[in-house]
Amino acid sequence: MAIIRIKNLLVRTIIGFNPEERVNRQDVIINIEIEVDVSWAVSTDLPDEIYNYKAITKAIIAFVSESKFNLLEKLTNEVLQLVMKDERVIRAKVEIDKPHALRFSESVSVELEARR
């Protein structure tokens, strides 16, 4: 098994339920951990059928930047479900930070995990 980590993916989106948050895009920082079986790939070094982390990253960027959510929890769950669509994913964990969501705090984050 391998753990693929996508770290500090910065995407702008509409997130929150306050009036200004429904109009102005905000940064969110996405961290993803994906567990996949790569045993055959490490022995062959062939890219065929390997889990494509570039493709899932592009899909996440497109989805998040085009979406609007009131709650960070809902956004995190939707990204997790997007990652879990690929049957090769055994386990995934998604953490999304919303910088400056609270006064005197660097960020607020929600983390969700799923397993097959």
C-alpha positions in Angstrom: 0.0 0.0 0.0 1.0 3.6 -0.6 -0.1 6.8 0.9 -0.3 9.7 -1.5 -0.4 13.1 0.1 -1.6 16.2 -1.6 -0.4 19.1 0.6 -1.6 22.6 0.9 -3.7 22.8 -2.2 -4.9 26.5 -2.3 -8.2 27.1 -4.0 -10.5 30.1 -4.0 -14.2 29.5 -3.5 -17.5 30.8 -2.0 -17.6 29.4 1.6 -19.6 30.6 4.5 -23.1 32.0 5.3 -22.4 35.6 6.2 -23.5 38.1 3.5 -19.9 39.1 2.6 -18.9 35.4 2.4 -21.6 34.7 -0.2 -20.2 37.3 -2.6 -16.4 37.3 -2.0 -14.3 34.3 -2.8 -12.0 33.1 0.0 -9.0 30.9 0.1 -9.3 27.3 1.4 -6.3 25.0 1.9 -6.9 21.4 1.1 -4.8 18.5 2.4 -5.6 15.0 1.2 -4.2 11.6 2.2 -5.1 8.7 -0.2 -4.2 5.1 0.4 -4.0 3.0 -2.7 -2.4 -0.4 -3.7 0.6 0.2 -5.9 2.4 -3.1 -5.5 2.3 -4.0 -9.2 3.4 -0.4 -10.2 6.5 -0.5 -8.1 7.6 -3.7 -9.7 6.9 -2.7 -13.3 7.5 1.0 -13.2 4.7 1.4 -15.9 2.2 4.3 -15.6 -0.7 2.2 -17.0 -3.6 2.0 -14.6 -1.7 3.8 -11.8 -3.7 6.1 -9.6 -3.5 9.5 -11.2 -3.0 12.1 -8.5 -2.7 14.9 -11.0 -6.1 14.1 -12.4 -7.8 14.0 -9.0 -6.1 17.3 -8.1 -7.4 19.0 -11.2 -10.9 17.6 -10.6 -10.8 18.9 -7.0 -9.6 22.4 -8.1 -12.4 22.6 -10.7 -15.1 21.4 -8.3 -14.1 23.6 -5.4 -13.6 26.7 -7.4 -16.9 26.4 -9.1 -18.9 25.5 -6.0 -20.6 27.5 -3.3 -21.1 26.1 0.2 -22.4 27.5 3.5 -20.5 25.0 5.7 -16.9 23.8 5.7 -18.1 20.4 6.8 -20.2 20.0 3.6 -17.3 21.1 1.4 -15.0 18.7 3.1 -17.4 15.8 2.7 -18.0 16.6 -1.0 -14.2 16.6 -1.7 -13.9 13.3 0.2 -16.7 11.7 -1.9 -14.9 12.9 -5.1 -11.7 11.2 -4.0 -13.6 8.0 -3.0 -15.2 7.6 -6.4 -12.1 5.8 -7.7 -12.5 2.2 -6.6 -8.7 1.8 -6.2 -8.8 4.2 -3.2 -8.8 2.1 0.0 -8.9 5.0 2.4 -8.9 8.7 2.1 -8.7 11.6 4.6 -9.5 15.2 3.6 -8.8 18.2 5.8 -9.8 21.7 4.6 -8.7 24.8 6.3 -10.5 28.2 6.1 -7.8 30.8 7.0 -8.8 33.7 9.2 -12.3 32.2 9.9 -12.0 33.2 13.5 -10.5 36.2 15.1 -7.1 35.5 16.8 -6.9 32.2 14.9 -4.8 31.3 11.9 -7.5 29.0 10.5 -10.4 26.6 11.2 -10.3 23.2 9.7 -12.6 20.2 9.2 -11.2 16.7 8.7 -13.2 13.7 7.4 -12.1 10.2 6.6 -13.6 7.3 4.6 -12.5 3.7 4.2 -13.6 0.8 2.0 
